[in-house]
């Protein structure tokens, strides 16, 4: 509190202002009744000008204080002294201390306590007892002494009791407020630690509470308090029409969940799951079901989940389709062979061709299962722990493994490396499968010429490169070859078996290794697939 400034509760201040206006008016009315009815209890015959000299200033002081609230300490002291003085003069020279209005002194007790808790009450008690003593001296009798003392003690006791009750009430109220603040802080802490965006509005859709996740979701650092929900949140439905969020909130009778909303932030479209409902307090539930205290809205970014879900559905659909063809061919071929084996006039070479066809389809299925297994390991992060890899040992092993296959096709398999290759830190399984993918594709689509595995240092990186002299890839196909199950329409590609998963899996493995596949190709001139990895010093 600033020095010299009075700070009290506004409601309490209004009560004191009304009391300071009403009490002098009551005394004035009471004085008029006694004066004009000549009631015997009006024991102090006082001239009219004296009565007017006391009552009129008191009423004027009450009106002034009612119009101009007290804001300074000197004003509070002036107010208390003036009201005590007018009360003392009224009790001593007009109504007597034993009048029925003397208990109104309790109001002076309370006002003194409110403005000056430490000295105000003692100041008021001393003036009360002094007034009772002076009244006793002015009209001394045994009855007057006893009456005044009882009244003074009673008023003091009542005043102190009222003050004590007020303190207890204030303490309980403070504890309730502290408990409320504590509960609110706990709730806000929980809300702010949620990964989902949380927005709470009043009945008119004005945001009252929000958490950090909602700011991250909306990509803003600007506070949302006092913002209209439709201004803060611009979302669209599945028909690309803007959704009136506040209208949706008002229409909700209970918890509503919808995941068909989109939100565009700086050109990026997010897919949202929104859960919202009215906020109903225990009071509102006890009145009418349709009443509530506002709305709660929880927003979750489900862009990745939706994309994965759609990819999964598409993947299952395509895999089912791709598996159906070889299975059908193998099953049909084997069934025909079984029937032909029952006949003695079927040549052996026809049976052999049928078995070969079925075997080729089973090999195709085996390759697809192997590709799917590799893809599953990459997606689940199996064996993705980096380890030091001796690159010389790795490429020598790959050369020895595929040199014989190249020789069978009449191709030259070259290994182009420098002496000092060093090490890389990566998943051995992923790197080996990626290079194997490049080599097997090169061997598959090269009818004559050579395949070269090249590894060279480029500054602090190692470049892994597989180059062939095969059929090459057109510009239009180069943009699609990493899509799952994609195979070029080129008849030369169709002549060779393939699942269409190889390069899709390769792209996944490259991403896991922290690199990207680079493709250079030209139709009828061959292709070059390469990746680069940082070297690791021994």
C-alpha positions as CSV (number, residue, x, y, z in Angstrom):
1,X,0.0,0.0,0.0
2,X,1.3,3.5,-0.9
3,X,2.1,5.7,2.0
4,X,-0.7,8.1,2.9
5,X,-3.2,6.3,0.6
6,X,-6.3,4.5,1.9
7,X,-7.0,1.1,0.2
8,X,-10.1,-0.8,1.3
9,X,-12.5,-3.2,-0.4
10,X,-14.9,-1.2,-2.7
11,X,-17.9,-2.9,-1.3
12,X,-16.8,-2.0,2.3
13,X,-16.2,1.5,1.2
14,X,-19.7,1.8,-0.2
15,X,-21.2,0.5,3.0
16,X,-19.3,3.1,5.1
17,X,-20.4,5.9,2.7
18,X,-24.0,4.9,3.0
19,X,-23.8,4.5,6.8
20,X,-22.1,8.0,7.1
21,X,-25.1,9.4,5.2
22,X,-27.9,7.5,6.9
23,X,-26.8,7.8,10.6
24,X,-26.9,11.6,10.8
25,X,-30.3,11.5,9.0
26,X,-31.6,9.0,11.6
27,X,-30.3,11.2,14.5
28,X,-32.0,14.2,12.8
29,X,-35.3,12.4,12.4
30,X,-35.1,11.0,15.9
31,X,-34.4,14.5,17.3
32,X,-37.4,16.0,15.4
33,X,-39.7,13.3,16.7
34,X,-38.6,14.0,20.3
35,X,-38.8,17.7,19.8
36,X,-42.3,17.8,18.3
37,X,-43.9,15.0,20.4
38,X,-42.4,16.1,23.7
39,X,-41.5,12.6,24.7
40,X,-40.3,12.4,28.3
41,X,-37.2,10.6,27.3
42,X,-35.9,13.8,25.7
43,X,-34.3,14.8,29.0
44,X,-31.9,17.5,27.8
45,X,-33.7,20.7,27.0
46,X,-31.6,22.2,24.3
47,X,-32.1,25.4,22.3
48,X,-33.2,24.8,18.7
49,X,-30.2,26.7,17.3
50,X,-27.9,24.2,19.2
51,X,-29.7,21.3,17.7
52,X,-29.5,22.8,14.2
53,X,-25.8,23.6,14.8
54,X,-25.1,20.0,15.5
55,X,-27.4,18.2,13.0
56,X,-27.0,20.3,9.9
57,X,-23.2,20.1,9.8
58,X,-23.4,16.4,10.5
59,X,-25.8,15.8,7.6
60,X,-23.7,18.0,5.3
61,X,-20.6,16.1,6.3
62,X,-22.4,12.8,5.5
63,X,-23.5,14.0,2.1
64,X,-20.0,15.3,1.3
65,X,-18.4,12.0,2.3
66,X,-21.0,10.1,0.3
67,X,-20.2,12.1,-2.8
68,X,-16.4,12.2,-2.4
69,X,-15.0,8.8,-1.2
70,X,-12.0,8.8,1.1
71,X,-8.7,8.2,-0.6
72,X,-6.1,9.6,1.7
73,X,-5.2,8.8,5.3
74,X,-5.7,12.4,6.5
75,X,-9.2,12.3,5.0
76,X,-9.9,9.1,6.9
77,X,-8.8,10.7,10.2
78,X,-10.9,13.8,9.5
79,X,-13.9,11.6,8.7
80,X,-13.5,9.6,12.0
81,X,-12.9,12.6,14.2
82,X,-15.8,14.5,12.7
83,X,-18.3,11.6,13.0
84,X,-17.1,10.8,16.6
85,X,-17.5,14.5,17.5
86,X,-21.0,14.8,16.1
87,X,-22.0,11.6,17.8
88,X,-20.6,12.8,21.1
89,X,-22.4,16.2,20.8
90,X,-25.7,14.5,19.9
91,X,-25.6,12.1,22.8
92,X,-24.5,14.7,25.3
93,X,-26.7,17.7,24.3
94,X,-29.7,16.2,22.4
95,X,-30.6,12.6,22.9
96,X,-28.7,11.3,26.0
97,X,-26.2,8.5,26.2
98,X,-29.0,6.0,27.1
99,X,-30.9,6.6,23.9
100,X,-31.8,3.7,21.7
101,X,-29.6,5.1,18.9
102,X,-26.4,4.9,21.0
103,X,-25.6,1.3,19.7
104,X,-25.0,2.9,16.3
105,X,-21.6,3.7,17.8
106,X,-20.7,0.1,16.7
107,X,-20.6,1.5,13.2
108,X,-17.9,3.9,14.3
109,X,-16.0,1.0,15.9
110,X,-16.1,-0.9,12.6
111,X,-15.1,2.2,10.5
112,X,-12.2,2.9,12.8
113,X,-11.1,-0.7,12.6
114,X,-11.3,-0.7,8.8
115,X,-9.4,2.5,8.3
116,X,-6.9,2.1,11.1
117,X,-6.8,-1.4,12.5
118,X,-4.1,-0.8,15.1
119,X,-5.2,2.4,16.8
120,X,-8.7,3.1,15.4
121,X,-10.7,0.8,17.7
122,X,-8.8,2.0,20.8
123,X,-9.5,5.6,19.7
124,X,-13.2,4.9,19.4
125,X,-13.5,3.0,22.7
126,X,-11.7,5.8,24.6
127,X,-14.1,8.3,23.1
128,X,-17.1,6.1,23.9
129,X,-16.1,5.7,27.6
130,X,-15.3,9.4,27.8
131,X,-18.8,10.2,26.5
132,X,-20.4,7.9,29.0
133,X,-18.4,9.4,31.8
134,X,-19.2,13.0,30.8
135,X,-22.9,12.2,30.4
136,X,-22.8,10.7,33.9
137,X,-21.1,13.8,35.4
138,X,-23.6,16.1,33.7
139,X,-26.6,14.1,35.0
140,X,-25.2,12.3,37.9
141,X,-27.3,9.7,39.7
142,X,-26.8,6.1,40.7
143,X,-29.2,5.0,37.9
144,X,-27.5,7.1,35.3
145,X,-24.0,5.8,36.3
146,X,-25.1,2.1,36.1
147,X,-27.1,2.6,32.9
148,X,-24.3,4.4,31.1
149,X,-21.7,1.8,32.2
150,X,-23.8,-1.1,31.1
151,X,-24.5,0.6,27.7
152,X,-20.8,1.5,27.2
153,X,-19.6,-2.0,28.1
154,X,-22.3,-3.6,26.0
155,X,-21.6,-1.4,22.9
156,X,-17.8,-2.1,23.4
157,X,-18.4,-5.9,23.7
158,X,-20.7,-5.9,20.6
159,X,-18.3,-3.9,18.6
160,X,-15.3,-6.0,19.5
161,X,-17.4,-9.2,18.8
162,X,-18.3,-7.8,15.4
163,X,-14.7,-7.0,14.7
164,X,-13.6,-10.5,15.7
165,X,-16.2,-12.1,13.6
166,X,-15.1,-10.0,10.7
167,X,-11.5,-11.0,11.2
168,X,-12.5,-14.7,11.2
169,X,-14.6,-14.2,8.1
170,X,-11.8,-12.4,6.4
171,X,-9.3,-15.1,7.4
172,X,-11.7,-17.8,6.0
173,X,-12.3,-15.8,2.9
174,X,-8.5,-15.3,2.4
175,X,-7.9,-19.1,2.9
176,X,-10.7,-19.8,0.4
177,X,-9.1,-17.4,-2.1
178,X,-5.7,-18.9,-1.6
179,X,-7.1,-22.4,-2.0
180,X,-8.9,-21.2,-5.2
181,X,-5.7,-19.6,-6.5
182,X,-3.8,-22.8,-5.7
183,X,-6.3,-25.0,-7.5
184,X,-6.3,-22.7,-10.5
185,X,-2.5,-22.7,-10.6
186,X,-2.5,-26.5,-10.5
187,X,-5.0,-26.7,-13.3
188,X,-3.1,-24.2,-15.4
189,X,0.1,-26.1,-14.8
190,X,-1.5,-29.3,-16.0
191,X,-3.1,-27.6,-19.0
192,X,0.2,-25.9,-19.9
193,X,2.0,-29.2,-19.8
194,X,-0.5,-30.9,-22.2
195,X,0.8,-31.6,-25.7
196,X,-2.6,-30.7,-27.1
197,X,-3.9,-27.2,-27.6
198,X,-6.5,-26.2,-25.0
199,X,-8.7,-23.1,-25.3
200,X,-11.5,-22.1,-22.9
201,X,-14.0,-19.4,-23.7
202,X,-16.8,-17.7,-22.0
203,X,-20.5,-17.9,-23.2
204,X,-19.8,-15.3,-25.9
205,X,-16.8,-17.1,-27.4
206,X,-14.2,-14.9,-25.9
207,X,-11.0,-16.8,-25.0
208,X,-10.3,-16.8,-21.2
209,X,-7.7,-19.5,-20.8
210,X,-5.2,-21.1,-23.2
211,X,-2.0,-23.1,-23.0
212,X,1.4,-23.0,-24.6
213,X,0.6,-25.9,-27.0
214,X,-2.3,-23.8,-28.5
215,X,0.2,-21.0,-29.3
216,X,2.6,-23.5,-30.9
217,X,-0.3,-25.0,-32.9
218,X,-1.4,-21.5,-34.1
219,X,2.3,-20.5,-34.6
220,X,2.0,-17.2,-32.6
221,X,3.5,-15.6,-29.6
222,X,0.6,-13.2,-29.2
223,X,-1.6,-13.7,-26.1
224,X,-5.1,-15.0,-26.9
225,X,-6.9,-13.6,-23.8
226,X,-9.9,-11.5,-24.8
227,X,-9.8,-12.8,-28.5
228,X,-12.9,-14.0,-30.2
229,X,-12.5,-17.7,-30.9
230,X,-13.4,-17.3,-34.6
231,X,-10.7,-14.7,-35.0
232,X,-8.1,-16.8,-33.4
233,X,-9.0,-20.0,-35.2
234,X,-9.6,-20.2,-38.9
235,X,-10.4,-23.8,-39.8
236,X,-12.1,-25.5,-42.7
237,X,-14.2,-28.6,-43.1
238,X,-14.0,-31.5,-45.5
239,X,-15.9,-29.4,-48.1
240,X,-13.2,-26.6,-47.9
241,X,-15.7,-24.2,-46.4
242,X,-14.8,-22.3,-43.3
243,X,-16.2,-23.7,-40.1
244,X,-17.8,-21.3,-37.6
245,X,-16.2,-22.7,-34.5
246,X,-18.3,-20.6,-32.1
247,X,-21.5,-21.8,-33.8
248,X,-20.3,-25.4,-33.5
249,X,-19.6,-24.7,-29.8
250,X,-23.0,-23.3,-29.2
251,X,-24.7,-26.2,-30.9
252,X,-22.9,-28.8,-28.7
253,X,-24.9,-30.3,-25.9
254,X,-22.2,-32.7,-24.7
255,X,-18.7,-33.8,-25.7
256,X,-18.2,-33.6,-29.5
257,X,-15.2,-35.1,-31.3
258,X,-14.4,-34.4,-35.0
259,X,-11.3,-35.0,-37.0
260,X,-12.2,-33.5,-40.3
261,X,-10.9,-30.0,-39.8
262,X,-7.9,-28.4,-41.5
263,X,-5.9,-25.4,-40.5
264,X,-3.4,-23.6,-42.8
265,X,-0.4,-22.0,-41.1
266,X,2.1,-20.1,-43.4
267,X,1.2,-22.3,-46.4
268,X,1.3,-25.6,-44.4
269,X,-2.0,-27.4,-44.0
270,X,-2.5,-29.1,-40.7
271,X,-5.2,-31.7,-40.0
272,X,-6.9,-31.2,-36.7
273,X,-8.9,-33.3,-34.3
274,X,-11.2,-31.1,-32.2
275,X,-12.9,-32.1,-29.0
276,X,-15.2,-29.5,-27.5
277,X,-18.1,-29.3,-25.0
278,X,-19.9,-26.8,-22.8
279,X,-18.5,-26.2,-19.3
280,X,-21.1,-26.9,-16.8
281,X,-20.6,-26.0,-13.1
282,X,-22.4,-27.7,-10.3
283,X,-24.6,-24.6,-9.9
284,X,-25.6,-24.6,-13.6
285,X,-26.5,-28.3,-13.4
286,X,-28.8,-27.6,-10.5
287,X,-30.7,-25.0,-12.5
288,X,-31.2,-25.9,-16.1
289,X,-29.4,-28.4,-18.3
290,X,-29.0,-25.8,-21.1
291,X,-27.1,-23.3,-18.9
292,X,-23.3,-23.4,-18.8
293,X,-20.3,-21.3,-18.0
294,X,-18.6,-21.3,-21.4
295,X,-16.9,-23.8,-23.6
296,X,-13.7,-25.9,-23.6
297,X,-11.9,-26.7,-26.9
298,X,-9.1,-29.2,-27.2
299,X,-7.1,-29.3,-30.5
300,X,-4.7,-32.0,-31.6
301,X,-2.5,-32.0,-34.7
302,X,-3.3,-35.3,-36.4
303,X,-1.6,-34.5,-39.7
304,X,1.0,-37.2,-39.3
305,X,-1.4,-39.8,-37.9
306,X,-3.9,-39.1,-40.8
307,X,-1.1,-39.4,-43.4
308,X,0.1,-42.6,-41.9
309,X,-3.4,-44.0,-41.8
310,X,-4.0,-43.1,-45.4
311,X,-0.6,-44.5,-46.4
312,X,-1.3,-47.7,-44.5
313,X,-4.7,-48.1,-46.2
314,X,-3.1,-47.4,-49.6
315,X,-0.2,-49.7,-48.8
316,X,-2.5,-52.6,-47.8
317,X,-4.6,-52.1,-50.9
318,X,-1.6,-52.1,-53.2
319,X,0.2,-55.0,-51.5
320,X,-3.0,-57.1,-51.7
321,X,-3.2,-56.3,-55.4
322,X,0.5,-57.0,-56.1
323,X,0.4,-60.3,-54.1
324,X,-2.7,-61.5,-55.8
325,X,-1.2,-61.7,-59.3
326,X,1.9,-63.9,-58.5
327,X,-0.1,-66.1,-56.1
328,X,-2.9,-66.6,-58.7
329,X,-0.3,-67.5,-61.4
330,X,1.6,-69.9,-59.1
331,X,-1.6,-71.5,-57.9
332,X,-3.0,-71.9,-61.4
333,X,0.2,-73.2,-62.9
334,X,0.7,-75.8,-60.1
335,X,-2.9,-76.9,-60.5
336,X,-2.4,-77.4,-64.2
337,X,0.8,-79.3,-63.7
338,X,-1.1,-81.6,-61.2
339,X,-3.7,-82.3,-63.8
340,X,-1.2,-82.8,-66.6
341,X,0.8,-85.3,-64.4
342,X,-2.2,-87.6,-64.4
343,X,-2.0,-87.9,-68.2
344,X,0.8,-89.9,-69.8
345,X,0.7,-88.1,-73.1
346,X,2.0,-84.7,-71.7
347,X,5.6,-84.0,-72.6
348,X,8.1,-83.6,-69.8
349,X,9.2,-80.2,-71.1
350,X,5.6,-78.8,-70.7
351,X,5.5,-79.9,-67.1
352,X,9.0,-78.5,-66.5
353,X,7.9,-75.1,-68.0
354,X,4.9,-75.0,-65.7
355,X,7.0,-75.8,-62.6
356,X,9.5,-73.1,-63.7
357,X,6.8,-70.5,-64.1
358,X,5.4,-71.3,-60.6
359,X,8.9,-71.2,-59.2
360,X,9.6,-67.8,-60.7
361,X,6.4,-66.4,-59.2
362,X,7.4,-67.8,-55.8
363,X,10.8,-66.2,-56.1
364,X,9.0,-62.9,-57.0
365,X,6.9,-63.3,-53.8
366,X,10.0,-64.1,-51.8
367,X,11.7,-60.9,-53.0
368,X,8.6,-58.8,-52.2
369,X,8.5,-60.3,-48.7
370,X,12.2,-59.6,-48.2
371,X,11.6,-55.9,-49.4
372,X,8.6,-55.6,-47.0
373,X,10.7,-57.1,-44.2
374,X,13.5,-54.6,-44.8
375,X,10.9,-51.7,-45.0
376,X,9.4,-52.9,-41.7
377,X,12.8,-52.9,-40.0
378,X,13.5,-49.4,-41.2
379,X,10.1,-48.1,-40.1
380,X,10.5,-49.7,-36.6
381,X,14.1,-48.6,-36.2
382,X,15.4,-52.2,-35.8
383,X,19.2,-52.4,-36.1
384,X,19.6,-48.7,-36.7
385,X,22.2,-48.1,-34.0
386,X,25.3,-46.5,-35.6
387,X,28.6,-48.3,-35.4
388,X,32.1,-47.8,-36.8
389,X,32.2,-49.4,-40.3
390,X,35.5,-50.2,-42.1
391,X,34.5,-49.1,-45.6
392,X,37.3,-51.1,-47.3
393,X,36.1,-54.3,-45.7
394,X,32.5,-53.5,-46.6
395,X,33.0,-52.8,-50.3
396,X,35.4,-55.7,-50.8
397,X,32.7,-58.0,-49.3
398,X,30.1,-56.6,-51.7
399,X,32.5,-57.0,-54.7
400,X,33.2,-60.6,-53.9
401,X,29.5,-61.3,-53.4
402,X,28.3,-60.0,-56.7
403,X,31.3,-60.5,-59.0
404,X,30.1,-64.1,-59.9
405,X,26.6,-62.9,-60.7
406,X,27.9,-60.2,-63.0
407,X,30.2,-62.8,-64.7
408,X,27.2,-65.1,-65.4
409,X,25.4,-62.3,-67.2
410,X,28.5,-61.5,-69.2
411,X,29.1,-58.2,-67.5
412,X,32.2,-56.6,-66.1
413,X,32.0,-55.7,-62.4
414,X,34.6,-53.1,-61.4
415,X,35.6,-51.8,-58.0
416,X,37.0,-48.2,-58.1
417,X,38.4,-47.1,-54.7
418,X,41.3,-45.4,-53.2
419,X,43.6,-47.0,-50.7
420,X,42.6,-44.9,-47.6
421,X,38.9,-45.0,-47.2
422,X,38.7,-44.8,-43.4
423,X,35.5,-45.4,-41.5
424,X,31.9,-44.2,-41.4
425,X,29.5,-44.3,-38.4
426,X,26.2,-45.7,-39.5
427,X,23.9,-48.8,-39.3
428,X,25.9,-51.6,-41.0
429,X,22.7,-53.4,-41.9
430,X,21.1,-50.3,-43.5
431,X,24.2,-49.3,-45.4
432,X,24.8,-52.8,-46.8
433,X,21.2,-53.3,-47.9
434,X,21.2,-49.9,-49.6
435,X,24.3,-50.6,-51.6
436,X,23.1,-54.1,-52.4
437,X,19.9,-52.6,-53.7
438,X,21.9,-50.3,-56.1
439,X,24.1,-53.2,-57.3
440,X,21.3,-55.7,-57.9
441,X,19.3,-53.1,-59.8
442,X,22.3,-52.2,-61.9
443,X,22.9,-55.9,-62.7
444,X,19.2,-56.5,-63.5
445,X,18.8,-53.6,-66.0
446,X,22.2,-53.9,-67.7
447,X,22.4,-56.3,-70.6
448,X,25.9,-55.6,-71.7
449,X,28.8,-53.5,-70.6
450,X,29.8,-53.0,-67.0
451,X,28.7,-52.2,-63.4
452,X,31.1,-50.1,-61.3
453,X,31.1,-49.8,-57.5
454,X,33.0,-46.6,-56.7
455,X,33.9,-45.2,-53.3
456,X,36.0,-42.0,-53.0
457,X,36.8,-39.3,-50.5
458,X,35.4,-35.8,-51.0
459,X,36.7,-33.6,-48.3
460,X,35.3,-35.0,-45.0
461,X,32.8,-37.3,-46.7
462,X,32.8,-40.6,-48.5
463,X,30.9,-40.9,-51.8
464,X,29.3,-44.3,-52.5
465,X,28.4,-44.6,-56.2
466,X,27.1,-47.5,-58.3
467,X,27.3,-46.8,-62.1
468,X,26.0,-49.0,-64.9
469,X,25.8,-49.0,-68.7
470,X,22.2,-50.3,-68.7
471,X,18.9,-49.1,-70.2
472,X,18.8,-45.9,-68.2
473,X,15.8,-44.0,-66.7
474,X,13.8,-41.3,-68.5
475,X,13.4,-37.8,-66.9
476,X,9.7,-38.4,-66.3
477,X,10.4,-41.7,-64.5
478,X,13.2,-40.3,-62.4
479,X,10.6,-38.3,-60.4
480,X,8.6,-41.5,-59.6
481,X,11.1,-44.3,-59.1
482,X,11.1,-43.8,-55.3
483,X,7.3,-44.3,-55.1
484,X,6.3,-47.6,-53.7
485,X,5.2,-50.2,-56.2
486,X,6.1,-47.9,-59.1
487,X,7.5,-49.6,-62.2
488,X,8.3,-47.8,-65.5
489,X,6.2,-48.5,-68.6
490,X,9.4,-49.1,-70.6
491,X,9.0,-52.6,-72.1
492,X,12.6,-53.4,-71.2
493,X,11.8,-52.8,-67.5
494,X,8.7,-55.0,-67.8
495,X,10.8,-57.8,-69.2
496,X,12.5,-58.2,-65.8
497,X,10.7,-59.2,-62.7
498,X,10.4,-56.7,-59.9
499,X,8.2,-55.7,-57.0
500,X,8.4,-51.9,-57.4
501,X,9.5,-51.7,-53.7
502,X,13.3,-51.7,-54.1
503,X,14.0,-48.1,-54.5
504,X,11.1,-47.1,-52.2
505,X,12.9,-49.1,-49.5
506,X,16.3,-47.7,-50.5
507,X,14.9,-44.1,-50.0
508,X,13.7,-45.1,-46.5
509,X,17.1,-46.6,-45.6
510,X,18.9,-43.5,-46.9
511,X,16.7,-41.3,-44.8
512,X,17.5,-43.5,-41.8
513,X,21.2,-43.1,-42.6
514,X,20.9,-39.3,-42.7
515,X,21.5,-38.9,-46.4
516,X,19.7,-38.7,-49.7
517,X,20.0,-40.7,-52.9
518,X,21.2,-38.8,-55.9
519,X,20.3,-40.2,-59.4
520,X,21.9,-39.4,-62.7
521,X,20.5,-41.2,-65.7
522,X,20.0,-41.1,-69.4
523,X,18.0,-43.4,-71.6
524,X,20.2,-46.1,-73.3
525,X,23.3,-44.6,-71.6
526,X,23.0,-46.1,-68.1
527,X,22.4,-44.8,-64.5
528,X,24.4,-43.7,-61.5
529,X,23.0,-44.0,-58.0
530,X,25.0,-42.4,-55.2
531,X,24.9,-41.4,-51.5
532,X,27.5,-39.6,-49.3
533,X,28.3,-40.1,-45.6
534,X,30.6,-38.2,-43.3
535,X,33.9,-40.0,-42.5
536,X,34.9,-40.9,-39.0
537,X,38.4,-40.6,-37.8
538,X,39.9,-43.6,-36.1
